[in-house]
């Protein structure tokens, strides 16, 4: 009897343990993704990643003359016209130098006037025995030297004026101010910088630069329909208009992190334009781009025909 009692207790304990494990197991319900992934709008399509940029491309602004920034004329998102000032480098030293060059020019002009006056007096002497030929030549040479000094002073002043004008950096095109990385009181170095002092670009319309894998580049047609979709919300999409191919195939720079992706992939860059309208699309943003392509059978027809002839 005791043996059966132990068996019953063991069976009850086992059942209790099974029930406890089953109840403690979390209930897993299928969950939907927070955002639906983009879907191709065409039956036959090529997908690519596009980078939004200005239609002038993004123009990196720098300065030819290094110095401390004394004034900034623009703000983020503002619009400028060709020739509008963007920022100015401290010009006090050059302004002082310009005053000195103007004084030097006035001195040179006074010396020239004196030399010409001396030459005129010598040439008006009626009795040639009163003045030697050498003295007359010296006065003529003095006039030529004074004229050269005047030209030199004018050139020096013009050079300083040019440098003074270059201290104010101006907009090269009609554009929107995309970035401002310079502040009053900061030192602005000359030359090419990794982070430009300012970034400008014409954004009406916008362009999107699409990387198409070299293995699919032959499928892209200039007149083919294409759409770009905002990452995170594929409902926001815009139709694209073909602009041009970048004829040089380049190495792919922005990898997706996919384990199957080769780092030696090369891409054909295709440029499309679109009107942003009131959609929240910004320069520098990545978009998912889908391009309509010919059917697989049509694309493979020439190869099949060639195989048939052989």
C-alpha positions in Angstrom: 0.0 0.0 0.0 2.8 2.3 0.9 4.4 1.6 -2.5 1.2 2.7 -4.4 1.0 5.8 -2.2 4.5 6.8 -3.3 3.7 6.3 -6.9 0.6 8.4 -6.7 2.5 11.2 -4.9 5.2 11.1 -7.6 2.6 11.2 -10.4 0.8 14.1 -8.8 4.2 16.0 -8.3 5.1 15.4 -12.0 1.7 16.7 -13.2 2.0 19.7 -10.9 5.5 20.4 -12.3 4.3 20.1 -15.9 1.4 22.5 -15.3 3.7 25.0 -13.5 6.1 25.0 -16.4 3.4 25.4 -19.0 1.8 28.3 -17.1 5.1 30.0 -16.6 5.9 29.9 -20.3 5.4 33.4 -21.8 2.6 33.8 -24.3 4.2 34.8 -27.6 1.8 36.7 -29.9 2.8 37.7 -33.4 3.8 41.3 -33.6 3.7 43.7 -36.6 6.8 45.8 -37.5 6.5 49.4 -36.3 6.8 50.6 -39.9 6.0 48.6 -43.0 9.0 48.0 -45.2 9.0 49.7 -48.6 7.5 47.7 -51.5 8.4 48.0 -55.1 5.7 49.8 -57.1 6.7 48.0 -60.4 6.5 44.4 -61.5 10.1 44.4 -62.6 12.3 46.8 -60.6 15.8 47.7 -59.5 16.2 48.9 -55.9 18.9 51.3 -54.7 19.8 53.6 -51.9 19.6 57.3 -52.8 21.1 60.4 -51.1 19.2 63.6 -51.3 21.4 66.6 -52.5 21.0 70.1 -53.9 20.7 70.3 -57.7 23.9 72.3 -57.8 25.4 69.5 -55.6 26.4 70.5 -52.1 28.8 73.5 -52.3 31.4 73.5 -49.6 32.3 77.1 -48.7 35.8 78.1 -47.5 38.0 81.2 -47.4 41.1 82.0 -49.4 42.6 84.1 -46.6 42.8 82.7 -43.1 41.8 84.8 -40.2 39.3 85.5 -37.3 35.7 85.8 -38.4 34.4 89.3 -37.6 30.8 88.9 -39.0 28.4 86.3 -40.2 25.6 87.4 -42.5 23.5 84.3 -42.9 21.6 81.7 -40.8 20.6 78.1 -41.2 17.9 77.6 -43.8 18.2 81.1 -45.2 18.3 81.8 -48.9 21.0 83.8 -50.6 21.5 85.2 -54.1 24.7 85.2 -56.2 27.2 87.7 -54.7 25.5 88.0 -51.3 28.0 88.2 -48.4 28.2 85.1 -46.2 30.9 86.0 -43.7 33.8 88.4 -43.3 37.3 87.8 -42.0 38.8 90.6 -39.7 40.0 93.3 -42.1 41.6 95.8 -39.8 45.2 95.0 -40.8 44.4 95.2 -44.5 42.5 98.4 -44.2 45.5 99.9 -42.4 47.7 98.6 -45.2 45.4 100.1 -47.8 45.8 103.5 -46.1 49.6 103.1 -46.3 49.4 102.2 -50.0 47.3 105.2 -50.8 49.9 107.5 -49.0 52.7 105.8 -51.0 50.7 106.5 -54.2 50.3 110.2 -53.3 54.1 110.5 -52.6 54.9 108.8 -55.9 52.5 111.1 -57.8 54.1 114.1 -56.2 57.5 112.9 -57.2 56.3 112.4 -60.7 54.8 115.9 -60.9 58.1 117.4 -59.6 60.1 115.4 -62.1 57.9 116.5 -65.0 58.1 120.1 -63.9 61.9 119.9 -63.8 61.9 118.4 -67.3 59.7 121.1 -68.7 61.9 123.9 -67.2 64.9 122.3 -68.7 63.3 121.9 -72.1 62.2 125.6 -72.1 65.8 126.9 -71.7 66.4 128.9 -74.9 70.2 128.9 -74.7 71.3 125.3 -75.0 74.7 126.2 -73.6 73.0 126.8 -70.2 72.2 123.1 -69.8 74.0 120.0 -70.8 72.6 117.1 -72.8 73.4 114.7 -69.9 71.4 116.9 -67.5 68.5 116.9 -69.8 68.6 113.1 -70.2 68.8 112.7 -66.4 65.6 114.7 -66.0 63.9 112.6 -68.7 65.0 109.4 -66.9 63.8 110.9 -63.6 60.3 111.3 -65.1 60.3 107.7 -66.4 61.4 106.4 -62.9 58.7 108.5 -61.2 56.1 107.1 -63.6 57.2 103.6 -62.9 57.0 104.3 -59.1 53.4 105.6 -59.6 52.4 102.4 -61.5 54.0 100.3 -58.8 52.2 102.2 -56.1 48.9 101.8 -57.9 49.4 98.1 -58.5 50.3 97.6 -54.8 47.1 99.5 -53.8 45.0 97.4 -56.2 46.6 94.2 -54.8 45.6 95.3 -51.2 42.1 96.2 -52.3 41.7 92.8 -53.9 42.8 91.0 -50.7 40.4 93.3 -48.7 37.5 92.3 -51.0 38.5 88.6 -50.7 38.1 88.8 -46.9 34.3 88.9 -47.5 33.2 85.4 -48.7 30.2 85.6 -51.0 27.6 83.2 -52.4 28.7 81.7 -55.7 25.1 80.8 -56.8 21.5 81.3 -55.7 21.1 78.8 -52.9 19.9 77.8 -49.5 22.2 77.8 -46.5 22.4 74.1 -45.5 25.0 74.3 -42.8 26.9 77.1 -40.8 30.0 75.8 -39.0 31.6 79.2 -38.4 31.0 81.7 -35.7 32.1 85.3 -34.9 35.4 85.2 -33.1 36.4 81.8 -34.5 39.6 81.3 -36.6 38.7 80.3 -40.1 41.6 78.4 -41.8 42.2 78.7 -45.5 42.1 75.8 -47.9 40.1 72.6 -48.2 38.6 71.4 -44.9 37.0 68.1 -43.9 34.1 70.0 -42.4 33.4 73.1 -44.6 32.8 76.5 -43.0 29.4 76.6 -44.7 27.4 74.4 -47.0 25.2 75.8 -49.7 23.0 74.4 -52.4 20.1 75.2 -54.7 17.1 73.0 -53.5 14.5 73.9 -56.1 14.2 71.2 -57.3 16.1 68.6 -55.2 18.2 65.8 -56.6 18.7 62.3 -55.4 21.9 60.4 -56.2 21.1 56.7 -56.5 23.7 53.9 -56.3 22.9 51.1 -58.6 24.9 47.9 -58.3 27.2 47.4 -61.4 25.6 44.0 -62.0 22.2 45.7 -62.6 23.4 48.9 -64.2 22.7 47.7 -67.7 19.0 47.5 -66.9 18.5 51.2 -66.1 16.9 53.3 -68.9 16.9 57.1 -68.9 13.2 57.4 -69.5 12.1 54.7 -67.0 9.7 55.6 -64.3 11.1 55.8 -60.8 10.0 56.5 -57.2 11.8 57.5 -54.0 10.4 56.6 -50.6 11.2 58.2 -47.3 12.9 55.7 -44.9 10.7 54.9 -42.0 7.5 55.8 -43.8 7.1 54.3 -47.3 3.8 56.1 -47.7 5.8 59.3 -48.3 7.0 58.9 -51.8 7.8 61.2 -54.8 8.0 60.5 -58.5 11.5 61.0 -60.0 12.6 62.6 -63.2 15.8 61.3 -64.8 18.6 63.9 -65.0 21.8 62.1 -66.0 24.2 59.2 -65.4 27.5 59.8 -63.7 29.5 58.0 -66.4 32.3 56.8 -64.1 31.4 53.7 -62.1 32.7 54.2 -58.5 33.3 52.0 -55.5 30.4 51.7 -53.1 31.0 53.9 -50.1 28.0 53.4 -47.8 27.6 49.7 -46.9 24.4 48.3 -45.4 26.2 45.9 -43.1 24.6 42.8 -44.8 26.9 39.8 -44.3 26.5 38.9 -48.0 27.6 42.3 -49.3 31.1 42.6 -50.9 33.2 45.6 -50.0 34.5 45.6 -53.6 31.1 46.4 -55.0 31.1 49.2 -57.6 28.0 51.2 -58.4 26.7 53.4 -61.2 25.4 56.7 -59.9 22.1 57.8 -61.4 20.8 61.4 -60.7 17.1 62.1 -60.5 15.3 65.3 -59.7 12.0 65.7 -57.8 9.8 68.5 -56.4 9.7 68.2 -52.6 6.5 70.3 -52.2 5.4 70.2 -48.5 6.9 66.7 -47.8 9.4 66.3 -45.0 12.4 65.5 -47.2 15.8 67.1 -46.4 19.2 67.3 -48.0 21.5 64.6 -46.8 18.7 62.2 -46.2 18.8 58.6 -47.5 15.8 57.3 -49.5 14.8 54.0 -50.9 14.6 54.2 -54.7 12.8 51.8 -57.1 13.4 52.0 -60.9 11.2 50.4 -63.4 13.1 47.9 -65.7 12.3 45.8 -68.7 10.9 42.3 -68.1 13.5 39.6 -67.4 12.6 37.8 -70.7 13.1 41.0 -72.7 16.4 41.8 -71.0 17.6 38.3 -71.7 16.5 38.2 -75.4 19.7 39.4 -77.0 21.8 36.9 -75.1 19.4 34.0 -76.0 19.4 35.2 -79.6 23.2 35.2 -79.6 23.2 31.7 -78.2 20.8 30.5 -80.9 23.0 31.9 -83.6 26.0 30.1 -82.2 
